[in-house]
């Protein structure tokens, strides 16, 4: 299934997760398996957090970029529209391409 994910874009051009395990450099074009990192101050919701549409009004856009991704083994998680609506929590993700801003 095609979905969308917001990533942190570093000054050197690499991308990483926004909050959890954010120091890891994520590589496009390869299947990445979700890891479970319990993090103080964050709800425990294992999986790659993606959306059905490139929308997350509760998150700042500076230094971040939306990517089209392919996901596998996902479940839906309903959130308020102010947080993008339906989230897709995936076991596996393949980062495909950045969206044009």
C-alpha positions as CSV (number, residue, x, y, z in Angstrom):
1,X,0.0,0.0,0.0
2,X,1.2,3.5,-0.8
3,X,1.3,6.0,2.2
4,X,3.1,9.1,3.2
5,X,5.6,9.8,6.0
6,X,7.2,13.0,7.3
7,X,10.9,12.7,7.9
8,X,13.6,15.0,9.5
9,X,15.9,16.3,6.7
10,X,19.4,16.9,8.0
11,X,21.8,19.5,6.7
12,X,23.9,16.7,5.0
13,X,20.8,15.6,3.0
14,X,20.1,12.4,4.9
15,X,16.7,11.7,6.4
16,X,15.7,10.2,9.8
17,X,12.7,9.7,12.0
18,X,11.2,12.8,13.7
19,X,11.3,11.7,17.3
20,X,12.0,8.0,18.1
21,X,15.5,6.7,17.3
22,X,16.1,9.9,15.4
23,X,19.8,9.6,15.0
24,X,19.6,6.6,12.6
25,X,20.1,7.5,8.9
26,X,17.2,5.9,6.9
27,X,18.0,4.6,3.4
28,X,15.5,5.0,0.6
29,X,14.7,2.1,-1.7
30,X,15.1,-0.7,0.8
31,X,12.6,-2.4,3.0
32,X,13.1,-1.3,6.6
33,X,11.6,-3.3,9.5
34,X,10.1,-1.3,12.4
35,X,11.9,-1.6,15.7
36,X,10.3,-1.1,19.1
37,X,11.9,1.7,21.0
38,X,10.0,2.7,24.2
39,X,10.8,6.4,24.7
40,X,10.0,8.4,27.8
41,X,7.4,11.1,27.1
42,X,5.9,9.3,24.1
43,X,3.0,6.9,23.8
44,X,4.1,3.4,23.1
45,X,2.8,2.7,19.5
46,X,5.3,0.5,17.8
47,X,5.6,0.7,14.0
48,X,6.4,3.2,11.3
49,X,3.9,6.1,11.7
50,X,2.5,7.0,8.2
51,X,-0.6,8.7,6.9
52,X,-3.0,8.0,4.0
53,X,-2.5,11.6,2.8
54,X,0.5,13.9,3.3
55,X,-1.1,15.9,6.2
56,X,0.0,16.4,9.8
57,X,-1.2,19.8,10.9
58,X,0.1,19.4,14.5
59,X,3.7,19.1,13.3
60,X,6.1,21.9,12.2
61,X,7.3,21.7,8.6
62,X,10.7,23.4,9.0
63,X,13.6,21.0,8.4
64,X,11.2,18.2,7.4
65,X,10.1,16.6,4.2
66,X,7.2,14.4,3.1
67,X,8.0,11.1,1.3
68,X,5.8,8.7,-0.6
69,X,6.4,5.3,1.0
70,X,5.2,1.7,0.5
71,X,4.1,0.0,3.6
72,X,3.4,-3.6,4.6
73,X,1.9,-5.3,7.6
74,X,0.0,-2.1,8.8
75,X,-2.8,-1.4,11.2
76,X,-4.9,1.8,11.3
77,X,-5.0,4.1,14.3
78,X,-7.6,6.8,14.4
79,X,-6.5,10.2,15.5
80,X,-8.2,13.6,15.5
81,X,-8.2,15.6,12.2
82,X,-6.0,18.1,13.9
83,X,-3.3,15.3,14.0
84,X,-3.8,14.2,10.5
85,X,-6.8,11.9,11.0
86,X,-6.1,8.2,10.3
87,X,-2.6,7.0,10.9
88,X,-1.1,3.8,9.5
89,X,1.3,2.0,11.8
90,X,3.4,-0.3,9.6
91,X,5.7,-3.2,10.3
92,X,7.7,-2.5,7.2
93,X,8.3,0.5,5.1
94,X,10.1,1.3,1.8
95,X,11.0,5.0,1.3
96,X,10.2,5.8,-2.3
97,X,10.5,9.5,-3.2
98,X,10.2,13.0,-1.7
99,X,7.1,15.0,-2.5
100,X,7.5,18.4,-4.1
101,X,6.8,21.3,-1.7
